[in-house]
Structure formats: structure tokens, C-alpha cells
Amino acid sequence: MELNLSFISGLGCGVCIGFSLFALRRYLGIFSRATGAVKKFSSNSEYKLVLVVRTDLQMSKGKIAAQCGHASVGAFEKAQRKDPEGLEKWQRTGQAKIALKTDSLDEIRKMADKAKSMGVVTSLIRDAGRTQIAANSITVLGVGPAPREIIDEITGHLKLL
């Protein structure tokens, strides 16, 4: 009887550990080689994060700063899950963040689509609508972190904010 209890206890522990590893892999993206649609770039160049701000919304400077903060945090969190190696390279190369401007919602959507098709992390921010902007308005697009030359293919045509 003692052998059977040890076997059952061991089996139960094994099942619990298996489910735990599955949950970690599924929800945190660890213990897995596949990290979603984000591409692994083989680049030794500086990494950067670009924040594309919509100027047509006439946001105040404080509102722009808050929305850029949301985009930065969103891109960081997504990169932690989907591209931890790229995030580490960005952190080691100075954590460059560049604010650019556009006056077109359509252009932000096109850049987001292009970035996703190239395997670059994006963070599209929609405002809650509690202060200056209508609810659900897209305010900022975070692109990256990724190698400078890849980001420039997506956003290189834009001017500094």
C-alpha cells in the first residue's frame, strides 16, 4: 500500500509541474522557442523605440507625454514576452526613444501594419476619453524596440515631434 501512495503522489506532482510549465509557456512566453510573429533580427546596430504621435488631435504637451509613456510601457511589456533578446539589446545600447509626428490616422495604421508584417513589436495606444480626446481615439504608435535600420524602413519618412 505504501508503494502505491508514493507512486500516486509522484504522479500528482508530475502532473502539477507539467500544467505549471504549460501555463508559463502559454501566458508568459517562456520555455518555448516560438515567440509569436516577432522576428529575431541579426543586427549589431543600435536598437531604438520610435513613438509616432498624432498631431491632428491637438493634444496638449502633457497629454502627449502621457500617451508616449503608455506606448513606451506597452512596447516594453510586449517585447518582454515576444522578443526578450531584442529588448536586452535595446537596453544595452542606450534605450533610445525617438518621438516623431504624423497628422494622419491612416498613416499610423499603415505603419502599424508594415511593422507587424516585418515582425517588429508595436504598441498602438487608444485614449480612454476621460480628458481631452474622444474615447477610443488612436493617439500614439510605439514601434520597436528593433534595430535602427529596420525601424527607419517603417518610420524614416517622418519628422521629429
C-alpha positions in Angstrom: 0.0 0.0 0.0 2.9 2.4 0.8 4.3 1.9 -2.7 1.0 2.8 -4.3 0.7 6.1 -2.3 4.2 7.1 -3.3 3.5 6.4 -6.9 0.2 8.3 -6.8 1.9 11.3 -5.0 4.7 11.3 -7.5 2.3 11.2 -10.4 0.2 14.0 -9.0 3.3 16.2 -8.5 4.4 15.4 -12.1 1.0 16.4 -13.5 1.0 19.7 -11.4 4.5 20.6 -12.7 3.5 19.8 -16.2 0.5 22.0 -16.1 2.5 24.8 -14.5 5.1 24.7 -17.2 2.4 24.7 -19.9 0.8 27.7 -18.2 4.1 29.6 -18.0 4.9 28.8 -21.6 1.4 29.8 -22.8 0.9 33.1 -20.8 4.5 34.3 -20.3 6.1 33.1 -23.5 8.9 31.2 -21.7 10.1 27.6 -22.2 9.3 28.0 -25.9 11.3 28.8 -29.0 8.3 30.2 -30.8 7.6 33.7 -29.6 4.7 34.7 -31.8 5.1 36.7 -35.0 8.0 38.8 -33.8 11.1 38.3 -35.9 14.5 37.7 -34.5 16.8 40.3 -36.1 20.5 39.5 -36.6 21.8 43.0 -36.3 24.7 44.5 -34.3 23.4 48.1 -34.8 21.8 50.2 -32.1 18.3 49.4 -31.2 15.6 52.1 -30.8 12.0 52.6 -30.0 10.0 55.1 -32.0 6.9 56.9 -30.8 4.7 58.2 -33.6 2.3 60.9 -32.2 -0.8 62.1 -34.0 -0.7 65.9 -34.2 -4.1 66.2 -35.8 -5.7 65.6 -32.4 -4.3 68.8 -30.9 -3.2 67.2 -27.7 -1.5 69.3 -25.0 2.1 68.7 -24.2 1.2 66.9 -21.0 -1.3 64.6 -22.9 1.3 63.8 -25.5 3.8 62.9 -22.7 1.3 60.6 -21.0 0.3 58.9 -24.3 4.0 58.4 -25.2 4.5 56.9 -21.7 1.7 54.4 -22.4 3.2 53.5 -25.7 6.7 53.0 -24.2 5.4 50.8 -21.4 3.2 48.8 -23.8 6.1 48.2 -26.2 8.4 47.2 -23.4 5.9 44.8 -21.9 5.2 43.3 -25.3 8.9 43.0 -26.1 9.4 41.2 -22.8 7.0 38.5 -23.9 7.7 38.3 -27.6 11.4 39.5 -28.1 13.4 39.4 -24.9 16.7 39.2 -26.8 15.8 42.4 -28.8 14.7 44.1 -25.6 18.0 43.3 -23.9 20.0 44.7 -26.9 17.9 47.9 -26.7 18.6 48.2 -23.0 22.4 47.6 -23.6 22.6 50.2 -26.5 21.1 53.2 -24.6 17.4 52.6 -24.7 16.9 55.2 -27.5 13.4 56.6 -27.7 12.5 58.9 -30.6 9.3 60.9 -30.9 8.0 61.5 -34.4 4.8 63.2 -35.7 2.1 62.5 -38.2 -1.2 64.2 -38.8 -2.9 61.1 -40.2 -4.7 58.2 -38.5 -4.4 56.3 -41.8 -0.6 56.7 -41.8 -0.4 55.3 -38.3 -2.4 52.3 -39.2 -0.3 51.7 -42.3 2.9 51.9 -40.3 1.5 49.5 -37.7 0.6 47.0 -40.4 4.0 47.3 -42.0 5.8 46.9 -38.7 3.8 43.8 -37.9 4.4 42.3 -41.3 8.1 42.9 -40.8 8.0 41.2 -37.4 8.5 44.3 -35.3 6.9 44.8 -31.9 4.2 47.5 -31.9 2.1 49.2 -29.2 -1.0 51.1 -30.5 -2.4 53.4 -27.9 -6.1 54.3 -27.7 -7.2 57.0 -25.3 -9.8 56.3 -22.6 -11.6 59.6 -23.3 -11.6 60.9 -19.8 -9.9 64.3 -20.6 -9.1 65.9 -23.9 -9.6 63.3 -26.6 -12.6 61.3 -27.6 -12.7 57.7 -26.2 -11.0 55.0 -28.3 -9.0 57.6 -30.4 -5.7 56.2 -31.5 -3.1 58.7 -30.2 0.4 57.1 -30.4 2.0 54.2 -32.1 5.1 52.6 -30.5 7.4 50.8 -33.0 10.1 48.6 -31.6 12.5 48.2 -29.9 14.3 46.9 -33.0 17.4 47.6 -35.0 17.7 51.2 -36.2 17.7 50.3 -39.9 14.5 48.2 -39.5 12.7 51.0 -37.7 13.9 53.5 -40.2 12.3 51.5 -43.0 8.9 51.9 -41.3 9.2 55.5 -39.8 12.2 57.1 -41.6 10.0 59.4 -43.6 8.5 61.2 -40.6 9.8 64.4 -38.9 10.7 64.8 -35.3 7.9 65.9 -32.9 
